[in-house]
Amino acid sequence: MASQERQFKAGEVKGQTEEKASQMMGNVKDTAQRGKDKTSGAAGTAWEKTKESADQTGSYLSEKTGAAKDKASDMAQSTKETACAGREKTGGMMASAGEKVKGMAQGAADAVKGTLGMGGGEEESGGGVAGRTTTTTTTRRVGS
């Protein structure tokens, strides 16, 4: 009977060992699952932070691009206004110069008429138009 008792004890020890091994494997599986969940959560958090950072970067770039466009538009408007003011100023100078040239041409025409005796009766003894002194310069080009 001793051998049966030993077999019984051996079976009992084997069962206890298997139970202990099963418990330990369960603990290892639980620990591994917790580690996996924790890693997955950290990866998810990192992904969310990466997306958030990318969104912030996109917003920042969009904001700066918009500001640059506004600044370029303002500069273009300022340039346009400056050009218009310059054109107006130049137009006034050109009109003034045109009037001067017109007056000089009229004076030259009157001087020629006075010299040829075709003047309108307001001649002075100097042959010029009354109240006006006219100088005429003729320039000839000589071929090289």
C-alpha positions, 0 to 999 in steps of 0.5 A, spaced: 500 500 500 505 504 500 506 504 493 499 506 492 500 512 497 506 514 493 503 514 487 497 518 490 502 523 493 505 524 486 499 525 483 497 530 488 504 534 487 503 533 480 496 536 480 498 542 485 504 543 480 500 544 474 495 548 478 501 553 480 504 553 473 497 555 470 496 560 475 503 563 473 502 563 466 495 566 467 499 572 471 504 572 465 499 573 460 495 578 464 502 582 465 503 581 458 496 584 456 497 590 461 504 591 458 501 591 451 495 595 453 500 600 456 504 601 450 498 601 445 495 607 449 502 610 449 503 609 442 496 612 441 497 618 445 504 619 441 500 619 435 494 624 437 500 629 439 503 628 432 497 630 429 495 636 434 502 638 432 502 637 425 495 641 425 498 647 429 504 647 424 499 647 418 495 653 422 501 657 423 504 656 416 497 658 414 497 664 418 504 666 416 502 665 409 496 669 410 500 675 413 505 675 407 499 675 402 496 681 406 503 685 406 504 683 399 497 686 397 499 692 401 505 693 398 502 693 391 497 698 393 502 703 396 506 702 389 500 703 385 498 709 389 505 712 388 505 710 381 498 714 380 501 720 384 507 720 380 503 720 373 499 725 376 505 730 377 508 728 371 502 729 367 502 736 370 509 738 368 508 735 361 502 740 361 506 746 363 512 744 359 507 743 353 504 750 354 511 753 354 513 750 348 506 752 345 508 759 347 515 759 344 512 756 338 507 762 337 513 767 339 517 764 333 512 764 328 510 771 330 518 773 329 518 770 323 511 774 321 514 780 323 521 779 319 517 778 313 512 784 314 506 779 315 505 781 322 499 784 325 501 791 326 503 791 333 511 792 330 516 795 334 522 798 330 526 792 332 521 788 328 519 784 334 512 783 337 510 788 342 512 787 349 516 780 347 523 779 346 524 773 341 531 769 340 531 764 334 537 759 334 538 755 328 542 748 328 544 745 322 547 738 322 553 736 318 554 729 315 560 725 318 
